[in-house]
């Protein structure tokens, strides 16, 4: 399963953005993760740093 999931088991959606406050993914990205190709997963990973900045959170795994 490369790349690994960005999940850090802090599953709380941020109402204004719709992003998980733990991993910064959308609900769709979370539910579809297992079906994503490695390229799609890389695309999601690439979006997460900017989202984390907006959320004011950090993820030690990412």
C-alpha positions in Angstrom: 0.0 0.0 0.0 2.4 2.7 -1.2 2.3 5.5 -0.3 1.0 4.8 3.2 -2.1 6.5 4.5 -1.7 9.9 6.1 -4.2 8.9 8.8 -3.0 9.6 12.4 -6.2 8.4 14.1 -7.5 11.9 14.9 -10.7 11.7 12.9 -12.5 15.0 13.3 -13.9 16.9 10.3 -13.3 20.7 10.3 -16.7 22.1 9.4 -15.5 25.2 7.4 -13.2 23.2 5.1 -14.5 19.7 5.2 -11.0 18.4 5.9 -10.0 16.0 8.6 -8.2 17.9 11.4 -5.9 14.9 11.8 -4.8 14.1 8.3 -6.2 17.0 6.3 -8.0 14.8 3.8 -11.5 15.2 2.6 -14.1 12.6 3.5 -14.0 11.4 -0.2 -10.2 11.0 0.0 -10.5 9.1 3.2 -13.2 6.7 2.0 -11.7 6.2 -1.5 -8.0 5.8 -0.2 -8.0 2.0 -0.6 -9.2 2.3 -4.3 -6.7 5.0 -5.2 -3.7 4.2 -7.4 -0.3 5.0 -6.1 -0.3 8.1 -8.3 -3.6 9.3 -6.9 -2.3 8.8 -3.3 0.8 10.9 -4.2 -1.5 13.6 -5.4 -3.4 13.6 -2.2 -0.2 13.7 -0.1 1.0 16.7 -2.2 -2.2 18.7 -1.2 -1.9 18.0 2.5 0.9 20.5 3.6 -1.1 23.5 2.3 -4.3 22.2 4.0 -2.5 21.7 7.3 -1.2 25.3 7.1 -4.8 26.5 6.7 -6.0 24.3 9.5 -3.1 25.3 11.7 -2.2 21.7 12.4 0.8 19.6 11.8 1.2 15.9 11.1 4.5 14.3 12.3 4.0 11.5 9.8 4.0 13.8 6.8 
